[in-house]
Amino acid sequence: MGFWVGVALMSLNPFTELFTYGVSITNAVLLGSLSSGTSYALCSLISDGGFQHEDRNRRSLDKKMDAKTSNKLLSW
């Protein structure tokens, strides 16, 4: 979706004075890629619940919930 938004904005260039770039295949690919990358970055930062935050502090793990591992993979 982000790629096509960039291409659509490139195609609107002759009808507006907001943008100052030429209409060409190269610009369509570049602007589409820039728009796609921007959409990906924003989706990585913001989700339906707001800003995404990951707690990387290992002390916050619940020691009771940690599972012990065993050497046996399958036992009959």
C-alpha positions as CSV (number, residue, x, y, z in Angstrom):
1,M,0.0,0.0,0.0
2,G,2.8,2.4,0.9
3,F,4.5,1.9,-2.5
4,W,1.4,2.9,-4.4
5,V,0.8,5.9,-2.3
6,G,4.2,7.2,-3.3
7,V,3.5,6.5,-7.0
8,A,0.1,8.2,-6.7
9,L,1.7,11.3,-5.2
10,M,4.3,11.3,-8.0
11,S,1.5,11.2,-10.6
12,L,-0.2,14.2,-8.9
13,N,2.9,16.3,-9.4
14,P,1.8,18.1,-12.7
15,F,-1.4,19.2,-11.1
16,T,-0.1,20.8,-7.9
17,E,2.8,23.0,-6.8
18,L,3.5,21.1,-3.6
19,F,6.1,18.8,-5.2
20,T,9.1,19.8,-7.4
21,Y,10.2,16.6,-9.1
22,G,9.9,15.2,-12.6
23,V,7.5,12.5,-13.6
24,S,9.5,9.4,-14.6
25,I,9.8,5.7,-14.0
26,T,12.9,6.2,-11.8
27,N,11.1,8.8,-9.6
28,A,8.1,6.5,-9.3
29,V,10.3,3.6,-8.0
30,L,12.2,5.9,-5.7
31,L,9.2,7.7,-4.3
32,G,7.3,4.4,-4.0
33,S,10.2,2.8,-2.1
34,L,10.5,5.8,0.2
35,S,6.8,5.8,0.9
36,S,6.9,2.0,1.6
37,G,9.8,2.3,3.9
38,T,8.1,5.2,5.8
39,S,4.9,3.1,6.2
40,Y,6.9,0.1,7.5
41,A,8.8,2.2,10.0
42,L,5.6,3.8,11.3
43,C,3.8,0.4,11.5
44,S,6.8,-0.9,13.5
45,L,6.5,2.0,16.0
46,I,2.8,2.4,16.3
47,S,0.2,-0.4,16.6
48,D,-3.6,-0.4,17.3
49,G,-2.9,0.0,21.0
50,G,-0.5,3.0,20.6
51,F,3.3,3.1,20.7
52,Q,4.9,-0.3,20.9
53,H,7.2,-0.7,23.9
54,E,9.3,-3.8,24.7
55,D,10.6,-4.3,28.2
56,R,14.1,-5.8,27.8
57,N,14.9,-5.9,31.6
58,R,15.5,-9.6,32.6
59,R,14.8,-8.9,36.2
60,S,11.1,-8.5,35.4
61,L,10.7,-12.2,34.6
62,D,8.6,-14.1,37.1
63,K,10.8,-16.8,38.6
64,K,7.8,-19.1,39.4
65,M,6.8,-19.2,35.7
66,D,10.2,-20.1,34.3
67,A,10.2,-23.7,33.1
68,K,13.1,-26.0,33.8
69,T,14.5,-27.8,30.8
70,S,15.5,-31.4,30.6
71,N,18.1,-33.3,28.6
72,K,15.6,-35.8,27.4
73,L,13.8,-34.8,24.2
74,L,11.3,-37.7,24.0
75,S,10.7,-40.2,26.8
76,W,8.3,-43.2,26.5
